[in-house]
Protein backbone atom coordinates (compact mmCIF):
# COMPACT_ATOMS: atom_id res chain seq x y z
CA UNK A 1 0.00 0.00 0.00
CA UNK A 2 1.31 3.47 -0.84
CA UNK A 3 0.41 6.53 1.21
CA UNK A 4 0.71 10.19 0.34
CA UNK A 5 1.57 12.31 3.36
CA UNK A 6 0.02 15.40 1.81
CA UNK A 7 -3.43 13.76 1.93
CA UNK A 8 -3.34 13.31 5.73
CA UNK A 9 -3.72 9.54 5.48
CA UNK A 10 -1.68 9.15 8.65
CA UNK A 11 -3.57 10.78 11.50
CA UNK A 12 -2.31 13.22 14.13
CA UNK A 13 -2.92 11.00 17.18
CA UNK A 14 0.58 9.71 17.90
CA UNK A 15 3.75 9.97 19.96
CA UNK A 16 6.82 10.78 17.89
CA UNK A 17 10.39 9.71 18.45
CA UNK A 18 12.95 10.47 15.80
CA UNK A 19 16.32 8.84 15.51
CA UNK A 20 18.87 9.16 12.75
CA UNK A 21 18.40 6.22 10.43
CA UNK A 22 14.92 5.33 11.77
CA UNK A 23 15.13 1.56 12.44
CA UNK A 24 18.94 1.66 12.23
CA UNK A 25 18.99 4.37 14.90
CA UNK A 26 16.53 2.46 17.07
CA UNK A 27 18.77 -0.62 16.84
CA UNK A 28 21.93 1.43 17.43
CA UNK A 29 20.46 3.19 20.49
CA UNK A 30 18.26 0.24 21.45
CA UNK A 31 17.87 1.03 25.16
CA UNK A 32 16.79 4.60 24.43
CA UNK A 33 14.20 3.29 21.98
CA UNK A 34 12.96 0.68 24.47
CA UNK A 35 12.75 3.29 27.24
CA UNK A 36 10.60 5.47 24.99
CA UNK A 37 8.32 2.56 24.04
CA UNK A 38 7.86 1.60 27.69
CA UNK A 39 7.03 5.18 28.71
CA UNK A 40 4.63 5.61 25.76
CA UNK A 41 2.89 2.36 26.70
CA UNK A 42 2.56 3.44 30.31
CA UNK A 43 1.46 7.04 29.74
CA UNK A 44 -0.45 6.84 26.47
CA UNK A 45 -1.39 3.18 26.16
CA UNK A 46 0.11 2.92 22.67
CA UNK A 47 -0.88 -0.13 20.64
CA UNK A 48 1.16 0.25 17.47
CA UNK A 49 4.60 1.42 16.33
CA UNK A 50 5.46 2.71 12.86
CA UNK A 51 8.99 2.94 11.52
CA UNK A 52 9.22 5.43 8.68
CA UNK A 53 12.49 5.23 6.76
CA UNK A 54 13.64 7.40 3.89
CA UNK A 55 15.94 6.52 1.05
CA UNK A 56 19.20 8.45 0.55
CA UNK A 57 19.76 8.31 4.32
CA UNK A 58 23.00 9.73 5.71
CA UNK A 59 22.97 7.41 8.73
CA UNK A 60 22.90 4.38 6.44
CA UNK A 61 25.69 5.83 4.27
CA UNK A 62 27.76 6.64 7.36
CA UNK A 63 27.23 3.21 8.96
CA UNK A 64 27.33 0.93 5.91
CA UNK A 65 29.03 3.06 3.27
CA UNK A 66 25.87 2.76 1.18
CA UNK A 67 22.12 3.16 1.36
CA UNK A 68 19.99 0.50 -0.28
CA UNK A 69 16.51 -0.89 0.18
CA UNK A 70 17.70 -4.31 1.42
CA UNK A 71 19.49 -2.74 4.40
CA UNK A 72 16.35 -0.80 5.35
CA UNK A 73 14.21 -3.93 5.10
CA UNK A 74 16.71 -5.95 7.21
CA UNK A 75 16.69 -3.33 9.97
CA UNK A 76 12.93 -2.82 9.86
CA UNK A 77 12.50 -6.58 10.30
CA UNK A 78 14.85 -6.56 13.31
CA UNK A 79 13.02 -3.63 14.87
CA UNK A 80 9.69 -5.36 14.29
CA UNK A 81 10.85 -8.32 16.41
CA UNK A 82 11.62 -5.99 19.32
CA UNK A 83 8.28 -4.19 19.06
CA UNK A 84 6.28 -7.42 18.79
CA UNK A 85 7.93 -8.67 22.01
CA UNK A 86 6.06 -5.83 23.76
CA UNK A 87 2.72 -7.02 22.41
CA UNK A 88 2.45 -4.03 20.07
CA UNK A 89 1.53 -3.99 16.40
CA UNK A 90 4.19 -2.82 13.96
CA UNK A 91 4.24 -1.28 10.49
CA UNK A 92 7.34 -0.47 8.48
CA UNK A 93 7.42 2.13 5.73
CA UNK A 94 9.91 3.46 3.22
CA UNK A 95 9.66 7.01 1.94
CA UNK A 96 10.97 6.89 -1.61
CA UNK A 97 12.75 9.74 -3.37
CA UNK A 98 9.45 10.85 -4.95
CA UNK A 99 7.75 11.31 -1.57
CA UNK A 100 5.62 8.16 -1.68
CA UNK A 101 5.31 6.29 1.58
CA UNK A 102 5.37 2.56 0.82
CA UNK A 103 4.25 0.05 3.44
CA UNK A 104 6.45 -3.03 3.67
C-alpha positions as CSV (number, residue, x, y, z in Angstrom):
1,X,0.0,0.0,0.0
2,X,1.3,3.5,-0.8
3,X,0.4,6.5,1.2
4,X,0.7,10.2,0.3
5,X,1.6,12.3,3.4
6,X,0.0,15.4,1.8
7,X,-3.4,13.8,1.9
8,X,-3.3,13.3,5.7
9,X,-3.7,9.5,5.5
10,X,-1.7,9.2,8.6
11,X,-3.6,10.8,11.5
12,X,-2.3,13.2,14.1
13,X,-2.9,11.0,17.2
14,X,0.6,9.7,17.9
15,X,3.8,10.0,20.0
16,X,6.8,10.8,17.9
17,X,10.4,9.7,18.4
18,X,12.9,10.5,15.8
19,X,16.3,8.8,15.5
20,X,18.9,9.2,12.8
21,X,18.4,6.2,10.4
22,X,14.9,5.3,11.8
23,X,15.1,1.6,12.4
24,X,18.9,1.7,12.2
25,X,19.0,4.4,14.9
26,X,16.5,2.5,17.1
27,X,18.8,-0.6,16.8
28,X,21.9,1.4,17.4
29,X,20.5,3.2,20.5
30,X,18.3,0.2,21.5
31,X,17.9,1.0,25.2
32,X,16.8,4.6,24.4
33,X,14.2,3.3,22.0
34,X,13.0,0.7,24.5
35,X,12.7,3.3,27.2
36,X,10.6,5.5,25.0
37,X,8.3,2.6,24.0
38,X,7.9,1.6,27.7
39,X,7.0,5.2,28.7
40,X,4.6,5.6,25.8
41,X,2.9,2.4,26.7
42,X,2.6,3.4,30.3
43,X,1.5,7.0,29.7
44,X,-0.5,6.8,26.5
45,X,-1.4,3.2,26.2
46,X,0.1,2.9,22.7
47,X,-0.9,-0.1,20.6
48,X,1.2,0.2,17.5
49,X,4.6,1.4,16.3
50,X,5.5,2.7,12.9
51,X,9.0,2.9,11.5
52,X,9.2,5.4,8.7
53,X,12.5,5.2,6.8
54,X,13.6,7.4,3.9
55,X,15.9,6.5,1.0
56,X,19.2,8.5,0.5
57,X,19.8,8.3,4.3
58,X,23.0,9.7,5.7
59,X,23.0,7.4,8.7
60,X,22.9,4.4,6.4
61,X,25.7,5.8,4.3
62,X,27.8,6.6,7.4
63,X,27.2,3.2,9.0
64,X,27.3,0.9,5.9
65,X,29.0,3.1,3.3
66,X,25.9,2.8,1.2
67,X,22.1,3.2,1.4
68,X,20.0,0.5,-0.3
69,X,16.5,-0.9,0.2
70,X,17.7,-4.3,1.4
71,X,19.5,-2.7,4.4
72,X,16.4,-0.8,5.3
73,X,14.2,-3.9,5.1
74,X,16.7,-5.9,7.2
75,X,16.7,-3.3,10.0
76,X,12.9,-2.8,9.9
77,X,12.5,-6.6,10.3
78,X,14.9,-6.6,13.3
79,X,13.0,-3.6,14.9
80,X,9.7,-5.4,14.3
81,X,10.8,-8.3,16.4
82,X,11.6,-6.0,19.3
83,X,8.3,-4.2,19.1
84,X,6.3,-7.4,18.8
85,X,7.9,-8.7,22.0
86,X,6.1,-5.8,23.8
87,X,2.7,-7.0,22.4
88,X,2.5,-4.0,20.1
89,X,1.5,-4.0,16.4
90,X,4.2,-2.8,14.0
91,X,4.2,-1.3,10.5
92,X,7.3,-0.5,8.5
93,X,7.4,2.1,5.7
94,X,9.9,3.5,3.2
95,X,9.7,7.0,1.9
96,X,11.0,6.9,-1.6
97,X,12.8,9.7,-3.4
98,X,9.5,10.9,-5.0
99,X,7.7,11.3,-1.6
100,X,5.6,8.2,-1.7
101,X,5.3,6.3,1.6
102,X,5.4,2.6,0.8
103,X,4.3,0.1,3.4
104,X,6.4,-3.0,3.7
